[in-house]
């Protein structure tokens, strides 16, 4: 073990401990990774390089402070400890917690409470475990076909944990991609996406001048538009604490994935938009309703497929 990290943990009923935050390191402590413009020299983080040492541990009834030699662990008040964590000021997993859960409650009413709890726990973990982040699991960076391949693989195992990650990805497909914008019908309906047929390419023409500047893209706006012409896209989710699977970073085409708008600018993953977003408030409200409803309907179909694998 070469590095230390101090996550917060919670205890679930039954005695299971769960880390509640992803790998969070300050820029001075983190394994330094160059900006994406220098992909050839990037050093992916490795799980073996880290040791988890909690500062605080809590459940629904108690809060404990763990005494370690680290200076930050000496902070006597939990609220002061949290307020100093710069990461949390920009991290608001609303879709991971409230929207995802409301979708599961509506779509998976045939699941037992125990299995539904597992789905919700795994769904939350899929969003907060940034050390294990794989854009294919969230349909980020325009990994559309790869994302659906992962969904189908997980639905085929019959395992509840795989099912949890599959339905999380399905919800993310509708939230993160521009499918609902492109496939919206004249009567205001949104057909469910069919991974076997995709979407007609003549509809997929993008105006990249609407997107904020792409600092890690080496292409011009016109070149980026041509690169993604005919392809369904989503936003890129690059943050300083993000790690990527080695098999993605080793591919030369990975650099082109940064010629996409930022995730937060195009994603519809909470009831209200962020200040800077592709849609105005009215269009965002319409898109949110369409995407959420499609996610519910698609997850119901996925449940039937998963049941057939059992």
C-alpha positions in Angstrom: 0.0 0.0 0.0 1.5 3.3 -1.0 -1.2 5.9 -0.3 -3.9 6.4 2.4 -7.4 7.6 2.1 -10.0 8.2 4.8 -13.6 7.4 3.6 -16.8 7.7 5.6 -18.5 4.4 6.3 -22.0 3.4 7.3 -23.4 0.2 8.8 -26.4 -1.4 7.1 -28.9 -3.5 9.0 -27.5 -7.0 9.3 -24.0 -5.8 10.1 -22.6 -4.9 6.6 -20.3 -2.0 6.4 -20.4 0.2 3.3 -18.0 3.0 2.2 -20.2 6.1 1.5 -17.8 8.2 -0.5 -15.6 7.5 -3.5 -11.8 7.9 -3.5 -11.2 11.5 -2.6 -7.7 12.9 -2.6 -6.6 16.5 -2.5 -4.5 17.5 -5.6 -1.4 17.5 -3.4 -2.0 14.0 -2.2 -3.4 12.4 -5.3 -1.4 10.4 -7.7 -0.9 13.2 -10.2 -2.4 12.7 -13.6 -1.7 15.0 -16.5 -4.5 16.7 -18.3 -6.2 14.7 -21.0 -4.3 16.5 -23.7 -1.3 14.4 -22.7 -3.0 11.0 -22.7 0.2 9.2 -23.7 1.8 10.0 -20.3 -1.3 9.4 -18.2 -0.8 7.2 -15.1 -4.0 5.4 -14.3 -4.7 4.9 -10.6 -4.5 1.4 -9.3 -6.7 0.1 -6.4 -3.5 -1.5 -4.9 -2.0 2.0 -4.4 -4.5 2.9 -1.7 -5.3 2.0 1.8 -8.7 2.9 3.3 -8.5 4.4 6.8 -11.9 6.0 7.9 -11.9 9.2 9.9 -15.5 8.9 10.9 -17.8 5.8 11.0 -21.6 6.1 11.6 -24.9 4.3 11.4 -28.5 5.5 12.0 -27.9 5.8 15.7 -24.2 6.5 16.4 -21.2 8.5 15.1 -17.6 7.4 15.9 -14.4 9.3 15.3 -11.5 7.0 14.4 -8.2 8.1 16.1 -5.2 8.0 13.7 -1.9 9.9 13.5 -3.3 11.9 10.6 -3.9 15.5 11.3 -7.4 15.6 9.8 -8.5 12.8 12.1 -8.0 15.1 15.1 -10.9 17.3 14.0 -13.3 17.0 17.0 -16.5 18.0 15.1 -17.9 16.0 12.2 -19.6 19.0 10.6 -16.2 20.8 10.6 -14.6 17.8 9.0 -17.2 17.7 6.3 -17.1 21.4 5.6 -13.4 21.2 4.9 -13.9 18.6 2.2 -13.8 20.6 -1.0 -15.0 17.7 -3.0 -18.5 17.7 -1.6 -19.1 21.3 -2.6 -19.3 20.2 -6.2 -20.8 16.7 -5.7 -24.5 16.3 -5.6 -25.6 12.8 -6.6 -29.4 13.6 -6.7 -30.0 11.2 -9.6 -28.0 8.5 -7.8 -30.2 8.8 -4.7 -33.6 10.3 -5.2 -34.4 10.0 -8.9 -32.9 6.5 -9.3 -34.7 5.3 -6.2 -38.0 6.7 -7.4 -37.6 4.9 -10.7 -36.8 1.6 -9.0 -39.8 2.0 -6.7 -42.1 2.5 -9.6 -40.5 0.0 -12.1 -39.6 -2.9 -9.7 -42.6 -3.3 -7.5 -42.5 -7.0 -8.1 -39.1 -7.3 -6.4 -38.8 -8.4 -2.8 -37.9 -5.7 -0.4 -34.5 -7.4 0.2 -33.7 -7.4 -3.5 -34.9 -3.9 -4.0 -32.6 -2.7 -1.2 -29.7 -4.5 -2.9 -30.6 -2.7 -6.2 -30.7 0.7 -4.5 -27.4 0.1 -2.6 -25.5 -1.1 -5.7 -27.0 1.8 -7.7 -25.6 4.3 -5.2 -22.3 2.6 -5.2 -22.1 2.7 -9.0 -22.2 6.5 -8.8 -20.0 7.2 -5.8 -17.2 4.7 -6.5 -15.1 6.9 -8.7 -12.0 4.7 -8.4 -13.9 2.0 -10.2 -15.6 4.4 -12.6 -16.2 2.9 -16.1 -17.9 5.2 -18.6 -19.5 2.2 -20.3 -21.5 1.5 -17.1 -23.1 5.0 -17.4 -23.2 5.6 -21.1 -20.8 8.5 -20.7 -18.2 9.5 -23.3 -20.6 8.2 -26.1 -20.0 4.6 -25.2 -23.4 3.6 -26.5 -23.0 0.2 -28.0 -20.5 -0.8 -25.4 -22.9 0.3 -22.6 -25.7 -1.8 -24.0 -23.4 -4.8 -24.4 -22.7 -4.5 -20.7 -26.4 -4.3 -19.8 -27.2 -7.4 -21.8 -24.4 -9.3 -20.3 -25.5 -8.5 -16.8 -29.1 -9.2 -17.4 -28.2 -12.7 -18.7 -26.5 -13.9 -15.4 -29.7 -14.0 -13.3 -27.7 -12.4 -10.4 -29.3 -9.6 -8.4 -26.1 -7.6 -8.2 -25.7 -7.7 -12.0 -29.3 -6.8 -12.4 -28.8 -3.8 -10.1 -25.9 -2.5 -12.3 -27.8 -3.2 -15.5 -30.9 -1.2 -14.5 -28.7 1.7 -13.2 -27.1 1.8 -16.6 -30.5 1.8 -18.4 -31.6 4.8 -16.3 -28.3 6.5 -17.1 -28.8 5.9 -20.8 -31.9 8.0 -20.9 -30.5 10.6 -18.5 -27.0 11.0 -20.0 -27.4 10.6 -23.8 -29.1 12.9 -26.3 -31.4 10.0 -27.4 -34.6 11.6 -25.9 -33.8 14.9 -27.8 -33.2 13.1 -31.1 -35.9 10.4 -31.0 -38.8 12.6 -29.6 -41.8 12.0 -31.8 -44.1 14.7 -33.3 -46.9 13.6 -31.0 -44.7 14.2 -27.9 -43.9 10.6 -27.2 -40.5 8.9 -26.8 -40.1 5.3 -28.0 -37.9 3.0 -26.0 -34.4 2.6 -27.4 -33.8 -0.7 -29.2 -30.1 -1.7 -28.8 -30.5 -4.1 -31.7 -31.5 -1.4 -34.2 -30.1 1.7 -32.7 -31.3 5.0 -34.2 -31.3 6.2 -37.8 -28.1 8.0 -38.5 -29.6 10.8 -40.7 -31.0 12.3 -37.5 -27.7 12.5 -35.8 -26.3 15.9 -36.8 -24.9 18.1 -34.0 -24.2 21.8 -33.7 -21.1 21.8 -31.5 -21.2 25.6 -31.4 -23.9 25.3 -28.7 -21.4 23.5 -26.4 -18.9 25.1 -24.1 -15.3 25.0 -25.2 -13.7 21.6 -25.2 -10.3 22.3 -23.6 -8.9 18.8 -24.0 -10.1 18.3 -27.6 -7.5 18.8 -30.3 -10.1 19.1 -33.0 -11.8 22.2 -34.3 -15.6 22.5 -33.9 -16.2 21.5 -37.5 -13.9 18.4 -37.0 -15.7 17.4 -33.8 -19.1 17.7 -35.5 -17.9 15.5 -38.3 -16.4 13.0 -35.9 -19.7 12.4 -34.2 -22.0 12.8 -37.2 -24.3 9.8 -37.4 -23.5 8.6 -33.9 -25.5 9.0 -30.7 -23.6 10.9 -28.1 -23.5 11.7 -24.4 -21.3 14.0 -22.4 -17.8 13.4 -21.1 -17.4 13.0 -17.4 -13.8 14.0 -16.6 -12.9 15.3 -13.1 -9.5 15.5 -11.5 -10.4 12.4 -9.3 -11.7 10.3 -12.2 -9.9 7.1 -13.1 -10.5 5.1 -16.3 -10.1 1.4 -17.1 -6.8 0.6 -18.7 -8.3 -1.1 -21.7 -10.0 2.2 -22.6 -7.1 4.5 -22.0 -4.7 2.3 -24.1 -6.8 2.8 -27.2 -5.7 5.7 -29.5 -9.3 6.7 -30.1 -9.9 7.4 -26.4 -8.5 10.9 -26.9 -11.4 11.7 -29.3 -13.9 11.0 -26.5 -12.9 14.4 -25.0 -14.3 16.1 -28.1 -17.7 15.9 -26.5 -19.6 18.3 -24.3 -19.3 18.1 -20.6 -21.6 15.7 -18.9 -23.3 18.4 -16.7 -24.1 20.5 -19.8 -26.2 17.8 -21.6 -27.3 15.3 -18.9 -30.9 15.4 -17.5 -30.4 13.6 -14.3 -32.3 15.7 -11.7 -35.7 17.4 -11.7 -34.2 20.9 -12.2 -31.3 21.9 -14.5 -28.0 23.4 -13.5 -27.4 27.0 -14.2 -25.5 26.3 -17.5 -27.3 23.7 -19.5 -28.2 22.9 -23.1 -31.9 23.2 -22.4 -33.9 26.1 -21.1 -36.1 25.4 -18.1 -39.3 24.5 -20.1 -37.5 22.1 -22.4 -35.6 20.6 -19.5 -38.8 19.9 -17.7 -40.3 18.2 -20.7 -37.1 16.2 -21.3 -36.9 15.1 -17.7 -40.5 13.7 -17.7 -39.9 11.9 -21.0 -36.6 10.4 -19.9 -37.8 9.3 -16.5 -40.9 7.6 -17.9 -38.8 5.8 -20.6 -36.4 4.6 -17.9 -39.2 3.2 -15.8 -40.7 1.4 -18.9 -37.4 0.0 -20.1 -36.4 -1.2 -16.6 -39.7 -3.1 -16.4 -38.8 -4.9 -19.6 -35.3 -5.6 -18.3 -36.9 -7.1 -15.2 -38.8 -9.6 -17.4 -35.6 -10.5 -19.2 -33.7 -10.9 -16.0 -36.5 -13.1 -14.6 -36.2 -15.3 -17.6 -32.5 -15.9 -16.9 -33.3 -17.2 -13.4 
